[in-house]
Amino acid sequence: MITADQLRAARALAGLDQKALAEKAGVSLPTIQRMEASSGNVRGVVDTLTKIINALDAAGVELIGENMPSYGKGRGVRLKTPKTASD
């Protein structure tokens, strides 16, 4: 699964605005907006999610699942649970 935070970060890393990602993925702008505005895991039609992931991959962004290794080359960032004051 991909989270809304992960989708926004991936789009930013690719240097794409929402409209450009929608065009590259072949989906509507409101679809991207809705997915990025959601909380937690992005929900949608599997075909739509696949198109978005493929567009981000073509733009050079590797999406990494939770607790999964990265096999790509190059620099990157990874989301993690932030530490709290009690940690």
NUVOVEX-450377 format. One record per atom (N, C-alpha, C): z, y, x; residue in three letters; atom name; residue number from 1. Coordinates in Angstrom, 3 decimals. Layout:
N
Z,Y,X,ala,CA,NUM
...
// end
This chain:
87
0.000,-1.179,0.831,met,N,1
0.000,0.000,0.000,met,CA,1
0.000,1.248,0.880,met,C,1
-0.508,2.307,0.336,ile,N,2
-0.518,3.606,1.011,ile,CA,2
0.335,4.565,0.188,ile,C,2
1.123,5.365,0.871,thr,N,3
1.967,6.325,0.166,thr,CA,3
1.252,7.673,0.092,thr,C,3
1.724,8.515,-0.816,ala,N,4
1.161,9.856,-0.958,ala,CA,4
1.344,10.650,0.335,ala,C,4
2.524,10.527,0.950,asp,N,5
2.774,11.212,2.223,asp,CA,5
1.801,10.738,3.293,asp,C,5
1.568,9.436,3.340,gln,N,6
0.658,8.851,4.325,gln,CA,6
-0.773,9.338,4.079,gln,C,6
-1.168,9.416,2.828,leu,N,7
-2.507,9.887,2.493,leu,CA,7
-2.695,11.342,2.918,leu,C,7
-1.718,12.193,2.620,arg,N,8
-1.816,13.601,3.018,arg,CA,8
-1.868,13.739,4.538,arg,C,8
-1.028,12.974,5.228,ala,N,9
-1.007,13.036,6.693,ala,CA,9
-2.316,12.535,7.285,ala,C,9
-2.833,11.457,6.752,ala,N,10
-4.096,10.901,7.252,ala,CA,10
-5.233,11.896,7.054,ala,C,10
-5.258,12.536,5.904,arg,N,11
-6.303,13.521,5.624,arg,CA,11
-6.208,14.691,6.585,arg,C,11
-4.974,15.133,6.851,ala,N,12
-4.765,16.245,7.784,ala,CA,12
-5.205,15.854,9.197,ala,C,12
-4.857,14.633,9.623,leu,N,13
-5.272,14.175,10.955,leu,CA,13
-6.791,14.135,11.085,leu,C,13
-7.457,13.799,9.996,ala,N,14
-8.919,13.740,10.004,ala,CA,14
-9.544,15.131,9.912,ala,C,14
-8.721,16.140,9.647,gly,N,15
-9.240,17.500,9.531,gly,CA,15
-10.058,17.719,8.270,gly,C,15
-9.686,17.000,7.211,leu,N,16
-10.420,17.098,5.951,leu,CA,16
-9.567,17.770,4.891,leu,C,16
-10.191,18.615,4.087,asp,N,17
-9.474,19.107,2.920,asp,CA,17
-9.686,18.085,1.800,asp,C,17
-9.030,18.285,0.677,gln,N,18
-9.117,17.312,-0.405,gln,CA,18
-10.545,17.137,-0.900,gln,C,18
-11.279,18.225,-1.007,lys,N,19
-12.658,18.160,-1.499,lys,CA,19
-13.536,17.355,-0.546,lys,C,19
-13.383,17.585,0.754,ala,N,20
-14.201,16.858,1.737,ala,CA,20
-13.895,15.364,1.708,ala,C,20
-12.614,15.002,1.588,leu,N,21
-12.264,13.582,1.512,leu,CA,21
-12.850,12.959,0.249,leu,C,21
-12.754,13.661,-0.853,ala,N,22
-13.322,13.151,-2.102,ala,CA,22
-14.817,12.894,-1.954,ala,C,22
-15.524,13.828,-1.323,glu,N,23
-16.967,13.662,-1.131,glu,CA,23
-17.272,12.488,-0.213,glu,C,23
-16.539,12.381,0.901,lys,N,24
-16.776,11.284,1.844,lys,CA,24
-16.460,9.926,1.224,lys,C,24
-15.463,9.888,0.348,ala,N,25
-15.063,8.630,-0.274,ala,CA,25
-15.872,8.309,-1.529,ala,C,25
-16.565,9.307,-2.058,gly,N,26
-17.330,9.090,-3.282,gly,CA,26
-16.438,8.989,-4.516,gly,C,26
-15.351,9.761,-4.496,val,N,27
-14.448,9.813,-5.653,val,CA,27
-14.302,11.264,-6.076,val,C,27
-13.662,11.489,-7.204,ser,N,28
-13.524,12.862,-7.695,ser,CA,28
-12.377,13.591,-6.999,ser,C,28
-12.488,14.902,-6.939,leu,N,29
-11.423,15.737,-6.381,leu,CA,29
-10.113,15.549,-7.150,leu,C,29
-10.128,15.528,-8.498,pro,N,30
-8.873,15.300,-9.216,pro,CA,30
-8.198,13.961,-8.860,pro,C,30
-8.988,12.966,-8.484,thr,N,31
-8.415,11.681,-8.074,thr,CA,31
-7.600,11.849,-6.808,thr,C,31
-8.149,12.550,-5.818,ile,N,32
-7.425,12.801,-4.565,ile,CA,32
-6.180,13.632,-4.849,ile,C,32
-6.322,14.660,-5.660,gln,N,33
-5.190,15.533,-5.992,gln,CA,33
-4.075,14.747,-6.674,gln,C,33
-4.436,13.893,-7.616,arg,N,34
-3.445,13.091,-8.337,arg,CA,34
-2.735,12.133,-7.388,arg,C,34
-3.500,11.477,-6.523,met,N,35
-2.904,10.523,-5.587,met,CA,35
-1.941,11.216,-4.625,met,C,35
-2.329,12.374,-4.119,glu,N,36
-1.477,13.089,-3.171,glu,CA,36
-0.250,13.703,-3.836,glu,C,36
-0.305,13.948,-5.133,ala,N,37
0.821,14.535,-5.848,ala,CA,37
1.821,13.482,-6.329,ala,C,37
1.445,12.228,-6.231,ser,N,38
2.337,11.166,-6.710,ser,CA,38
3.515,10.993,-5.762,ser,C,38
4.516,10.284,-6.227,ser,N,39
5.662,9.990,-5.363,ser,CA,39
5.627,8.508,-5.012,ser,C,39
5.974,8.206,-3.788,gly,N,40
5.975,6.809,-3.352,gly,CA,40
4.574,6.289,-3.135,gly,C,40
4.376,5.009,-3.457,asn,N,41
3.070,4.385,-3.254,asn,CA,41
2.034,4.973,-4.199,asn,C,41
0.839,5.189,-3.667,val,N,42
-0.274,5.700,-4.468,val,CA,42
-0.748,4.582,-5.380,val,C,42
-0.935,4.911,-6.636,arg,N,43
-1.452,3.934,-7.586,arg,CA,43
-2.859,4.332,-7.979,arg,C,43
-3.681,3.350,-8.175,gly,N,44
-5.050,3.619,-8.582,gly,CA,44
-5.854,2.337,-8.596,gly,C,44
-7.091,2.453,-8.950,val,N,45
-8.003,1.320,-8.964,val,CA,45
-8.225,0.869,-7.519,val,C,45
-8.188,-0.432,-7.282,val,N,46
-8.326,-0.973,-5.934,val,CA,46
-9.618,-0.486,-5.283,val,C,46
-10.704,-0.429,-6.032,asp,N,47
-11.984,0.026,-5.487,asp,CA,47
-11.888,1.473,-5.008,asp,C,47
-11.191,2.307,-5.745,thr,N,48
-11.018,3.716,-5.374,thr,CA,48
-10.186,3.836,-4.104,thr,C,48
-9.079,3.096,-4.040,leu,N,49
-8.232,3.114,-2.841,leu,CA,49
-9.015,2.626,-1.625,leu,C,49
-9.818,1.600,-1.809,thr,N,50
-10.633,1.069,-0.713,thr,CA,50
-11.620,2.110,-0.218,thr,C,50
-12.250,2.834,-1.121,lys,N,51
-13.196,3.885,-0.732,lys,CA,51
-12.503,4.968,0.096,lys,C,51
-11.306,5.353,-0.314,ile,N,52
-10.567,6.396,0.399,ile,CA,52
-10.143,5.910,1.775,ile,C,52
-9.619,4.707,1.840,ile,N,53
-9.211,4.135,3.123,ile,CA,53
-10.401,3.996,4.061,ile,C,53
-11.541,3.561,3.543,asn,N,54
-12.747,3.432,4.370,asn,CA,54
-13.237,4.784,4.864,asn,C,54
-13.149,5.808,4.028,ala,N,55
-13.563,7.152,4.443,ala,CA,55
-12.654,7.678,5.551,ala,C,55
-11.364,7.434,5.431,leu,N,56
-10.425,7.864,6.473,leu,CA,56
-10.651,7.075,7.761,leu,C,56
-10.923,5.784,7.633,asp,N,57
-11.215,4.959,8.798,asp,CA,57
-12.473,5.466,9.512,asp,C,57
-13.502,5.787,8.748,ala,N,58
-14.745,6.313,9.335,ala,CA,58
-14.508,7.652,10.028,ala,C,58
-13.489,8.387,9.563,ala,N,59
-13.155,9.675,10.176,ala,CA,59
-12.247,9.498,11.397,ala,C,59
-11.885,8.237,11.701,gly,N,60
-11.101,7.966,12.897,gly,CA,60
-9.608,7.850,12.685,gly,C,60
-9.175,7.635,11.445,val,N,61
-7.747,7.529,11.151,val,CA,61
-7.418,6.086,10.786,val,C,61
-6.447,5.520,11.502,glu,N,62
-5.976,4.168,11.216,glu,CA,62
-4.736,4.274,10.341,glu,C,62
-4.770,3.636,9.183,leu,N,63
-3.607,3.593,8.303,leu,CA,63
-2.799,2.354,8.657,leu,C,63
-1.511,2.547,8.915,ile,N,64
-0.644,1.466,9.368,ile,CA,64
0.378,1.176,8.284,ile,C,64
0.454,-0.066,7.869,gly,N,65
1.432,-0.460,6.867,gly,CA,65
2.831,-0.522,7.467,gly,C,65
3.816,-0.483,6.590,glu,N,66
5.210,-0.538,7.030,glu,CA,66
5.475,-1.814,7.821,glu,C,66
6.129,-1.644,8.956,asn,N,67
6.488,-2.749,9.856,asn,CA,67
5.280,-3.505,10.395,asn,C,67
4.127,-2.874,10.399,met,N,68
2.908,-3.501,10.914,met,CA,68
2.553,-2.875,12.255,met,C,68
2.005,-3.683,13.170,pro,N,69
1.591,-3.125,14.459,pro,CA,69
0.282,-2.342,14.328,pro,C,69
0.046,-1.491,15.276,ser,N,70
-1.212,-0.753,15.342,ser,CA,70
-2.079,-1.391,16.412,ser,C,70
-3.312,-1.691,16.073,tyr,N,71
-4.225,-2.300,17.027,tyr,CA,71
-5.278,-1.314,17.515,tyr,C,71
-5.222,-0.093,17.008,gly,N,72
-6.192,0.917,17.406,gly,CA,72
-5.899,1.468,18.783,gly,C,72
-6.860,2.181,19.295,lys,N,73
-6.680,2.859,20.571,lys,CA,73
-6.597,4.347,20.304,lys,C,73
-5.959,5.054,21.189,gly,N,74
-5.844,6.493,21.028,gly,CA,74
-4.450,6.885,20.584,gly,C,74
-4.275,8.166,20.485,arg,N,75
-2.973,8.702,20.099,arg,CA,75
-2.833,8.698,18.593,arg,C,75
-1.619,8.806,18.148,gly,N,76
-1.398,8.844,16.710,gly,CA,76
0.036,9.161,16.375,gly,C,76
0.312,9.123,15.115,val,N,77
1.669,9.341,14.628,val,CA,77
1.999,8.223,13.652,val,C,77
3.276,8.032,13.447,arg,N,78
3.718,7.006,12.510,arg,CA,78
4.877,7.568,11.696,arg,C,78
4.848,7.387,10.384,leu,N,79
5.928,7.827,9.520,leu,CA,79
7.106,6.870,9.644,leu,C,79
8.297,7.409,9.611,lys,N,80
9.491,6.572,9.595,lys,CA,80
10.524,7.240,8.701,lys,C,80
11.542,6.513,8.362,thr,N,81
12.608,7.070,7.550,thr,CA,81
13.398,8.054,8.411,thr,C,81
13.531,9.294,7.968,pro,N,82
14.258,10.270,8.772,pro,CA,82
15.748,9.929,8.863,pro,C,82
16.341,10.299,9.981,lys,N,83
17.779,10.100,10.157,lys,CA,83
18.520,11.127,9.325,lys,C,83
19.673,10.722,8.839,thr,N,84
20.517,11.636,8.089,thr,CA,84
21.725,12.011,8.938,thr,C,84
22.487,12.969,8.507,ala,N,85
23.651,13.421,9.260,ala,CA,85
24.665,12.299,9.437,ala,C,85
24.676,11.326,8.538,ser,N,86
25.648,10.227,8.635,ser,CA,86
25.193,9.110,9.563,ser,C,86
23.971,9.174,10.055,asp,N,87
23.443,8.110,10.943,asp,CA,87
23.978,8.232,12.343,asp,C,87
// end
